[in-house]
Amino acid sequence: MTQRKEAPAARRYVVDADAVLPELPGGPGAPPPGGTADLRRVHWDLDDSELAHAGITVAVTGEGTAARWDLTFPAALSQLDFSVTSPETLVPPEVLERVRVHVRDRDLRPVAHLALRRREVTLPGPDGMGLRVVDDAVEPVESGDSGESTAGGGWREWTVEVRLDPAADGGSGDDGEGNGNRAGELLDTIDALLVAAGASPGAPAERLAPLVEGRITGLEAAADAGTPIGAVLTPVFRALAAELKTWDLRTRVDEEDAVHQLRVRSRTLRSVLKTYGKLLDEAAARDLGDRLQRLGRALAAARDADVIRGWVPGSVKALPDGSLPAHVVRRLQRTAAAQYREAYGELLEELNSPDYFRLLAVLDGFAARPPLRADPDGRNARKAIRRAVKRQQRKMLELVDAAAGEEDTAARMHLLHEVRKRSKRLRYAIRSVSAVTGFDFGSKLDAVLATAEDIQDALGVHRDSNMFQEFVATTAREAHRSGANTFAYGALHQAEAARQEAAAAAYREAAERLRQG
């Protein structure tokens, strides 16, 4: 039976076999002589070693019900590291759930066996915190006719965990969420000491590479872009696929802003497909676009709920003190939180669905080699890319003019929404190419891009404010049905209407600049 274990604040390092652990805060850092434990660690991966390629390790140390599974990520994502106690024979579902974007519906298998000689020491830290320092001497294990033997080429691993005292009151420098801030500060101090001693932050993915077969993935094998257009679009799709997978990992642990960032990557991919669609195979581009659109619907619902949840405290704070009774604020907060939990749960279902796994497989194909048209203006990539962007610019201007001349409120709102979508598409299509390839779109288009961003920001506030007003009105109706006084909801609704009008004015100013540009 799996037993959850609260993941401590920890940092992991790889060092050479002869490295010396320096003195750490709280006392001598080097574990005392003796007191070693011999352990076995088994690393698990897919047949194509995708986890290793992504710098992710899934490993179990020990045996039986006390075996500890460690999921570790590259240093830039170390906040996602996770540990759980569970029998060593089967990967725990809590681990699989966090790496589904890579594993999908495939099976992990043991790929490397390591012998550990472990020494560890616990040191006292400040404010009730403690340090657990683990020094592992690691040796690969080979199996043969005569049994198992170490294969040589070993290394050392250092792990430093901060054990937080739940009774501590947070102390100075805390962010109001426990001891997390000070734990991070302590780990930063230790990090500098260990790096100075020759340690490399992160899990031992590179050391494991020679032990694991199948290291060449589809992306590496298909590095040749083939055409001038391919030389531009291949790295774009490759970068966006990697970014989408990274934000998927963050979304699965409900990291702040992760849903929004995952949605941005999904929309950026759709923008690239729409903008540069004439350069791509039509059927293949449409297929990927349709799959991204399905994902986008789930992301939109979760993102909208997240926006509303985030707007409640700011909108309440913007009113004079005492304008909203405490029970009104509590109802708004409870309702917004419940809506987000429901939408986030539905998003997780989508991220674990066969349709999403198929989307990832199709995206991997685009990242390896985008399906270009037989003759996608490949003889002059610069002209072809610029023409594609100019088409989007013209379409956005047409929508801006149409919205300015529309008198019907509902129709104008629809057109404004389309303007916002087009401005996003233009920005995403340009930035995705320029950021990855350094492609120069010219100074005139840079000015258009800046104005498009102003339009997007203004219409974003306009839309979010309108959405929040609808949320306030709906919550007020529910409160009225329960017999509560709803006057205060009207004050909040009116304040939001003023913010929406200010955003509309900012849009009109930016739209005029775009027309005259």
LINQUIGI-V485438 format. One record per residue. N is the residue number from 1. PHI is phi in degrees with one decimal (* if undefined). NEAR is the number of other C-alpha atoms within 10 Angstrom. D_FIRST is the distance of its C-alpha to the first C-alpha in whole Angstrom. Layout:
((N | PHI | NEAR | D_FIRST) (N | PHI | NEAR | D_FIRST))
This chain:
((1 | * | 8 | 0) (2 | -73.4 | 14 | 4) (3 | -120.6 | 14 | 6) (4 | -70.5 | 12 | 10) (5 | -133.4 | 12 | 13) (6 | -61.3 | 9 | 16) (7 | -69.6 | 15 | 18) (8 | -75.1 | 16 | 21) (9 | -71.6 | 19 | 25) (10 | -146.0 | 20 | 25) (11 | -131.3 | 24 | 27) (12 | -121.4 | 23 | 27) (13 | -140.4 | 21 | 30) (14 | -116.7 | 24 | 31) (15 | -137.7 | 21 | 34) (16 | -68.3 | 14 | 37) (17 | -62.2 | 15 | 36) (18 | -101.0 | 9 | 39) (19 | -67.8 | 14 | 38) (20 | -114.5 | 16 | 38) (21 | -68.0 | 19 | 36) (22 | -76.6 | 14 | 39) (23 | -69.2 | 14 | 39) (24 | -115.5 | 17 | 37) (25 | -56.3 | 16 | 37) (26 | 103.8 | 13 | 36) (27 | 144.7 | 11 | 38) (28 | -57.0 | 13 | 38) (29 | -76.6 | 19 | 35) (30 | -68.5 | 17 | 35) (31 | -58.5 | 19 | 33) (32 | -66.1 | 11 | 35) (33 | -61.9 | 7 | 35) (34 | 78.0 | 7 | 33) (35 | 66.0 | 10 | 30) (36 | -87.8 | 15 | 28) (37 | -130.5 | 11 | 25) (38 | -94.3 | 12 | 24) (39 | -129.7 | 15 | 21) (40 | -117.1 | 17 | 20) (41 | -122.1 | 22 | 20) (42 | -119.9 | 19 | 19) (43 | -97.4 | 21 | 20) (44 | -117.0 | 21 | 19) (45 | -159.5 | 21 | 22) (46 | -82.9 | 17 | 24) (47 | -61.0 | 17 | 26) (48 | -95.0 | 15 | 29) (49 | 58.3 | 20 | 27) (50 | -64.6 | 18 | 28) (51 | -63.0 | 20 | 25) (52 | -61.7 | 22 | 27) (53 | -61.5 | 16 | 30) (54 | -84.5 | 15 | 29) (55 | 77.6 | 16 | 28) (56 | -106.1 | 23 | 25) (57 | -122.8 | 22 | 22) (58 | -117.5 | 23 | 18) (59 | -140.9 | 22 | 18) (60 | -122.8 | 27 | 15) (61 | -117.1 | 21 | 16) (62 | 92.9 | 19 | 15) (63 | -137.4 | 15 | 13) (64 | 71.2 | 12 | 10) (65 | -69.0 | 14 | 8) (66 | -91.7 | 15 | 11) (67 | -61.6 | 18 | 11) (68 | -113.1 | 21 | 13) (69 | -94.9 | 24 | 13) (70 | -120.7 | 19 | 16) (71 | -107.5 | 22 | 18) (72 | -124.8 | 24 | 22) (73 | -118.8 | 24 | 25) (74 | -57.1 | 19 | 29) (75 | -54.0 | 17 | 30) (76 | -66.9 | 9 | 32) (77 | -119.7 | 14 | 28) (78 | -62.6 | 18 | 27) (79 | -67.0 | 16 | 26) (80 | -90.4 | 18 | 23) (81 | -54.1 | 21 | 21) (82 | -148.3 | 21 | 18) (83 | -132.4 | 20 | 15) (84 | -152.7 | 21 | 11) (85 | -93.6 | 21 | 9) (86 | -165.4 | 23 | 6) (87 | -52.9 | 21 | 7) (88 | -78.9 | 20 | 11) (89 | -82.0 | 12 | 11) (90 | -145.1 | 11 | 11) (91 | -64.6 | 20 | 12) (92 | -64.1 | 18 | 9) (93 | -60.9 | 9 | 11) (94 | -61.6 | 15 | 12) (95 | -75.5 | 16 | 14) (96 | -60.4 | 18 | 15) (97 | -58.1 | 17 | 17) (98 | -82.5 | 20 | 19) (99 | -123.6 | 19 | 21) (100 | -60.6 | 19 | 21) (101 | -60.9 | 21 | 25) (102 | -98.2 | 20 | 25) (103 | -76.1 | 17 | 22) (104 | 57.8 | 19 | 23) (105 | -102.6 | 14 | 22) (106 | -95.0 | 10 | 22) (107 | -104.4 | 12 | 20) (108 | -84.4 | 18 | 19) (109 | -139.4 | 14 | 20) (110 | -64.2 | 18 | 20) (111 | -124.0 | 17 | 24) (112 | -153.2 | 20 | 24) (113 | -115.8 | 21 | 23) (114 | -127.1 | 21 | 24) (115 | -99.7 | 20 | 25) (116 | -115.7 | 23 | 25) (117 | -112.1 | 16 | 27) (118 | -105.9 | 19 | 26) (119 | -125.6 | 20 | 28) (120 | -145.8 | 20 | 27) (121 | -144.6 | 16 | 29) (122 | -110.5 | 18 | 28) (123 | -116.4 | 19 | 31) (124 | -73.8 | 15 | 33) (125 | -117.5 | 19 | 33) (126 | -72.6 | 12 | 35) (127 | 53.9 | 17 | 35) (128 | 82.0 | 15 | 32) (129 | -79.4 | 18 | 30) (130 | -127.6 | 18 | 29) (131 | -111.7 | 25 | 28) (132 | -106.8 | 16 | 26) (133 | -110.9 | 23 | 28) (134 | -115.1 | 20 | 26) (135 | -119.2 | 22 | 29) (136 | -107.3 | 23 | 27) (137 | -90.5 | 21 | 30) (138 | -111.2 | 22 | 28) (139 | -132.2 | 21 | 30) (140 | -62.9 | 20 | 29) (141 | -114.7 | 20 | 28) (142 | -112.4 | 15 | 30) (143 | -106.8 | 11 | 29) (144 | -143.2 | 8 | 32) (145 | -61.4 | 5 | 34) (146 | -93.7 | 6 | 34) (147 | 109.1 | 7 | 31) (148 | -96.0 | 10 | 29) (149 | -154.0 | 13 | 31) (150 | -72.4 | 15 | 32) (151 | -100.0 | 13 | 33) (152 | 80.5 | 11 | 35) (153 | 70.4 | 10 | 35) (154 | -78.9 | 17 | 33) (155 | -152.9 | 18 | 33) (156 | -120.2 | 22 | 31) (157 | -130.5 | 24 | 29) (158 | -113.6 | 24 | 29) (159 | -126.4 | 18 | 26) (160 | -121.6 | 23 | 27) (161 | -115.3 | 19 | 25) (162 | -97.9 | 25 | 26) (163 | -94.4 | 21 | 25) (164 | -86.1 | 20 | 26) (165 | -88.3 | 14 | 27) (166 | -63.7 | 11 | 26) (167 | -86.0 | 9 | 29) (168 | -68.1 | 12 | 32) (169 | -92.3 | 14 | 34) (170 | 101.7 | 19 | 34) (171 | 70.0 | 13 | 37) (172 | -68.9 | 11 | 40) (173 | 82.9 | 11 | 39) (174 | -81.5 | 14 | 36) (175 | -98.7 | 12 | 35) (176 | 86.4 | 12 | 34) (177 | -121.2 | 9 | 30) (178 | 95.9 | 17 | 30) (179 | -93.5 | 24 | 30) (180 | -56.8 | 18 | 29) (181 | -61.4 | 16 | 33) (182 | -72.0 | 21 | 34) (183 | -63.2 | 25 | 31) (184 | -63.8 | 15 | 32) (185 | -64.0 | 12 | 35) (186 | -64.8 | 17 | 34) (187 | -65.3 | 18 | 32) (188 | -63.1 | 13 | 35) (189 | -62.7 | 13 | 37) (190 | -67.0 | 18 | 35) (191 | -56.3 | 19 | 35) (192 | -61.6 | 11 | 39) (193 | -67.2 | 17 | 39) (194 | -72.1 | 23 | 36) (195 | -63.3 | 14 | 38) (196 | -63.1 | 11 | 41) (197 | -86.4 | 14 | 40) (198 | 104.0 | 15 | 39) (199 | -80.4 | 22 | 36) (200 | -110.3 | 19 | 35) (201 | -63.5 | 21 | 32) (202 | 112.1 | 23 | 29) (203 | -77.4 | 24 | 27) (204 | -82.6 | 23 | 28) (205 | -60.4 | 19 | 29) (206 | -67.6 | 13 | 32) (207 | -67.1 | 14 | 32) (208 | -80.5 | 17 | 29) (209 | -52.5 | 15 | 31) (210 | -64.7 | 10 | 33) (211 | -87.9 | 15 | 30) (212 | -112.2 | 17 | 29) (213 | -83.9 | 12 | 31) (214 | 74.3 | 12 | 32) (215 | -71.7 | 16 | 33) (216 | -82.6 | 12 | 36) (217 | -95.1 | 13 | 35) (218 | -60.0 | 15 | 37) (219 | -65.1 | 15 | 38) (220 | -69.6 | 10 | 39) (221 | -70.2 | 9 | 41) (222 | -111.0 | 14 | 43) (223 | -71.3 | 14 | 44) (224 | -74.7 | 13 | 48) (225 | -74.3 | 16 | 48) (226 | 89.4 | 13 | 51) (227 | -135.5 | 16 | 54) (228 | -57.8 | 15 | 55) (229 | -65.6 | 24 | 53) (230 | -60.4 | 21 | 50) (231 | -65.0 | 18 | 50) (232 | -87.8 | 20 | 50) (233 | -79.9 | 27 | 47) (234 | -60.0 | 23 | 45) (235 | -65.2 | 22 | 44) (236 | -66.8 | 24 | 44) (237 | -63.7 | 26 | 41) (238 | -64.8 | 20 | 39) (239 | -66.4 | 16 | 39) (240 | -67.7 | 20 | 38) (241 | -62.2 | 19 | 35) (242 | -64.7 | 16 | 34) (243 | -66.6 | 16 | 35) (244 | -60.0 | 21 | 33) (245 | -66.1 | 19 | 30) (246 | -63.6 | 18 | 30) (247 | -74.7 | 21 | 30) (248 | -61.0 | 25 | 27) (249 | -56.6 | 22 | 25) (250 | -70.8 | 21 | 26) (251 | -65.6 | 22 | 26) (252 | -66.4 | 20 | 23) (253 | -107.0 | 12 | 22) (254 | 57.3 | 13 | 25) (255 | -66.4 | 13 | 27) (256 | -56.7 | 11 | 31) (257 | 71.0 | 14 | 33) (258 | -67.8 | 19 | 31) (259 | -59.9 | 23 | 31) (260 | -60.6 | 19 | 35) (261 | -67.7 | 20 | 35) (262 | -64.9 | 23 | 33) (263 | -65.1 | 23 | 36) (264 | -60.1 | 18 | 39) (265 | -65.9 | 21 | 37) (266 | -63.4 | 21 | 37) (267 | -70.4 | 22 | 41) (268 | -63.8 | 24 | 42) (269 | -61.2 | 25 | 41) (270 | -65.1 | 25 | 43) (271 | -64.3 | 24 | 46) (272 | -63.0 | 26 | 46) (273 | -64.5 | 22 | 46) (274 | -70.1 | 19 | 48) (275 | -72.4 | 23 | 51) (276 | -103.9 | 22 | 51) (277 | -60.5 | 19 | 50) (278 | -69.5 | 17 | 54) (279 | -94.8 | 25 | 53) (280 | -111.6 | 22 | 50) (281 | -60.0 | 15 | 49) (282 | -61.0 | 14 | 50) (283 | -65.4 | 10 | 47) (284 | -66.2 | 16 | 45) (285 | -65.7 | 22 | 45) (286 | -65.2 | 16 | 45) (287 | -61.7 | 13 | 42) (288 | -65.6 | 19 | 40) (289 | -62.0 | 21 | 42) (290 | -63.9 | 13 | 40) (291 | -67.5 | 18 | 37) (292 | -67.5 | 20 | 37) (293 | -65.0 | 15 | 39) (294 | -61.8 | 14 | 36) (295 | -60.4 | 20 | 34) (296 | -60.6 | 20 | 36) (297 | -64.5 | 14 | 36) (298 | -67.1 | 20 | 33) (299 | -67.7 | 26 | 33) (300 | -63.1 | 16 | 36) (301 | -62.9 | 18 | 35) (302 | -68.3 | 24 | 32) (303 | -66.4 | 24 | 35) (304 | -60.4 | 19 | 37) (305 | -64.1 | 24 | 35) (306 | -67.2 | 22 | 34) (307 | -61.7 | 19 | 38) (308 | -61.3 | 24 | 39) (309 | -58.4 | 21 | 36) (310 | -76.7 | 14 | 38) (311 | -78.3 | 17 | 41) (312 | -56.4 | 18 | 41) (313 | -62.8 | 13 | 41) (314 | -67.1 | 10 | 44) (315 | -68.3 | 16 | 46) (316 | -66.0 | 17 | 46) (317 | -66.0 | 13 | 47) (318 | -70.9 | 12 | 50) (319 | -84.8 | 13 | 51) (320 | -57.7 | 8 | 54) (321 | -53.8 | 9 | 52) (322 | 85.6 | 9 | 51) (323 | -67.0 | 14 | 52) (324 | -115.7 | 17 | 49) (325 | -60.8 | 11 | 47) (326 | -59.4 | 10 | 44) (327 | -68.1 | 10 | 43) (328 | -68.8 | 18 | 44) (329 | -61.2 | 16 | 42) (330 | -63.1 | 12 | 39) (331 | -64.1 | 15 | 39) (332 | -60.7 | 23 | 40) (333 | -65.0 | 18 | 37) (334 | -62.8 | 13 | 34) (335 | -64.9 | 16 | 36) (336 | -64.5 | 22 | 35) (337 | -64.6 | 17 | 32) (338 | -65.4 | 14 | 31) (339 | -64.0 | 19 | 32) (340 | -67.4 | 21 | 31) (341 | -58.2 | 14 | 27) (342 | -65.8 | 13 | 28) (343 | -66.9 | 21 | 30) (344 | -66.3 | 23 | 27) (345 | -61.6 | 14 | 25) (346 | -66.9 | 15 | 27) (347 | -64.6 | 24 | 27) (348 | -61.6 | 18 | 24) (349 | -60.8 | 12 | 24) (350 | -65.1 | 18 | 27) (351 | -69.9 | 22 | 26) (352 | -109.6 | 15 | 23) (353 | -92.8 | 15 | 25) (354 | -57.9 | 12 | 27) (355 | -63.1 | 14 | 30) (356 | -68.4 | 19 | 29) (357 | -61.5 | 19 | 28) (358 | -67.2 | 15 | 31) (359 | -56.3 | 20 | 33) (360 | -62.3 | 21 | 31) (361 | -64.8 | 14 | 33) (362 | -64.2 | 16 | 36) (363 | -63.4 | 22 | 36) (364 | -59.2 | 18 | 35) (365 | -64.5 | 17 | 38) (366 | -64.0 | 23 | 41) (367 | -67.9 | 24 | 39) (368 | -73.4 | 22 | 40) (369 | -160.4 | 23 | 44) (370 | -58.9 | 26 | 45) (371 | -77.5 | 18 | 47) (372 | -82.1 | 22 | 50) (373 | -67.3 | 15 | 53) (374 | -57.1 | 10 | 55) (375 | -139.3 | 11 | 58) (376 | -83.8 | 20 | 56) (377 | 53.4 | 16 | 59) (378 | -66.7 | 19 | 58) (379 | -71.5 | 12 | 61) (380 | -143.5 | 11 | 61) (381 | -61.9 | 18 | 57) (382 | -60.0 | 16 | 59) (383 | -65.3 | 13 | 61) (384 | -64.3 | 18 | 58) (385 | -66.0 | 24 | 56) (386 | -66.3 | 17 | 58) (387 | -60.7 | 14 | 59) (388 | -61.7 | 19 | 56) (389 | -69.2 | 21 | 56) (390 | -60.5 | 15 | 59) (391 | -59.9 | 13 | 58) (392 | -65.1 | 21 | 55) (393 | -62.7 | 22 | 58) (394 | -62.7 | 11 | 60) (395 | -64.5 | 14 | 58) (396 | -66.0 | 23 | 57) (397 | -62.5 | 17 | 61) (398 | -61.5 | 13 | 61) (399 | -68.9 | 18 | 59) (400 | -59.4 | 22 | 60) (401 | -64.5 | 15 | 63) (402 | -64.1 | 15 | 62) (403 | -65.5 | 21 | 60) (404 | -65.7 | 14 | 63) (405 | -95.0 | 10 | 65) (406 | -86.4 | 13 | 63) (407 | -94.2 | 9 | 64) (408 | -70.2 | 9 | 62) (409 | -61.8 | 10 | 59) (410 | -63.3 | 10 | 56) (411 | -66.3 | 13 | 57) (412 | -65.8 | 16 | 58) (413 | -60.8 | 15 | 54) (414 | -63.6 | 12 | 53) (415 | -65.7 | 19 | 55) (416 | -63.1 | 24 | 54) (417 | -62.8 | 19 | 50) (418 | -67.5 | 16 | 52) (419 | -61.2 | 26 | 53) (420 | -61.6 | 25 | 50) (421 | -61.9 | 18 | 48) (422 | -68.5 | 22 | 51) (423 | -66.1 | 27 | 52) (424 | -63.5 | 23 | 48) (425 | -59.3 | 26 | 48) (426 | -63.8 | 28 | 51) (427 | -61.9 | 24 | 50) (428 | -63.5 | 22 | 46) (429 | -65.7 | 26 | 48) (430 | -74.2 | 24 | 51) (431 | -69.2 | 19 | 48) (432 | -63.5 | 23 | 46) (433 | -80.2 | 21 | 48) (434 | -67.3 | 15 | 50) (435 | -67.1 | 12 | 47) (436 | -89.7 | 16 | 46) (437 | -107.6 | 15 | 49) (438 | 74.8 | 11 | 52) (439 | -58.7 | 16 | 54) (440 | -97.7 | 14 | 57) (441 | -89.9 | 17 | 58) (442 | 97.2 | 9 | 61) (443 | -67.9 | 9 | 62) (444 | -63.1 | 9 | 63) (445 | -71.0 | 17 | 59) (446 | -61.0 | 14 | 58) (447 | -66.3 | 13 | 60) (448 | -61.3 | 19 | 58) (449 | -62.4 | 21 | 55) (450 | -64.2 | 14 | 55) (451 | -68.1 | 22 | 57) (452 | -60.7 | 27 | 54) (453 | -66.3 | 18 | 52) (454 | -62.5 | 18 | 54) (455 | -62.8 | 26 | 54) (456 | -61.3 | 23 | 50) (457 | -63.5 | 18 | 50) (458 | -64.1 | 22 | 52) (459 | -70.7 | 25 | 51) (460 | -64.7 | 19 | 47) (461 | -63.1 | 19 | 48) (462 | -58.9 | 26 | 50) (463 | -67.3 | 19 | 48) (464 | -63.7 | 17 | 45) (465 | -65.5 | 25 | 48) (466 | -62.2 | 18 | 48) (467 | -64.6 | 17 | 45) (468 | -68.1 | 24 | 44) (469 | -60.7 | 22 | 47) (470 | -63.2 | 13 | 46) (471 | -62.8 | 18 | 43) (472 | -62.6 | 22 | 45) (473 | -64.0 | 17 | 47) (474 | -64.6 | 13 | 44) (475 | -64.2 | 19 | 43) (476 | -64.6 | 23 | 46) (477 | -63.7 | 15 | 47) (478 | -64.9 | 14 | 43) (479 | -65.7 | 17 | 44) (480 | -63.7 | 13 | 48) (481 | -63.7 | 10 | 46) (482 | -88.4 | 9 | 45) (483 | 91.5 | 9 | 48) (484 | -84.7 | 13 | 48) (485 | -75.4 | 12 | 50) (486 | -112.2 | 16 | 50) (487 | -58.9 | 11 | 53) (488 | -63.5 | 14 | 51) (489 | -62.6 | 23 | 49) (490 | -63.3 | 14 | 52) (491 | -63.8 | 14 | 53) (492 | -67.1 | 21 | 50) (493 | -63.0 | 20 | 51) (494 | -65.1 | 12 | 54) (495 | -63.3 | 16 | 53) (496 | -69.1 | 22 | 51) (497 | -62.7 | 17 | 54) (498 | -66.3 | 12 | 56) (499 | -64.1 | 15 | 53) (500 | -64.4 | 22 | 53) (501 | -66.4 | 15 | 57) (502 | -62.9 | 14 | 57) (503 | -66.5 | 20 | 54) (504 | -63.6 | 20 | 57) (505 | -65.4 | 14 | 60) (506 | -63.6 | 18 | 58) (507 | -65.0 | 25 | 57) (508 | -59.8 | 16 | 61) (509 | -65.2 | 14 | 62) (510 | -67.9 | 19 | 59) (511 | -64.0 | 21 | 60) (512 | -65.2 | 14 | 64) (513 | -61.9 | 14 | 63) (514 | -66.7 | 20 | 62) (515 | -64.8 | 12 | 65) (516 | -84.7 | 6 | 67) (517 | -52.7 | 11 | 65))
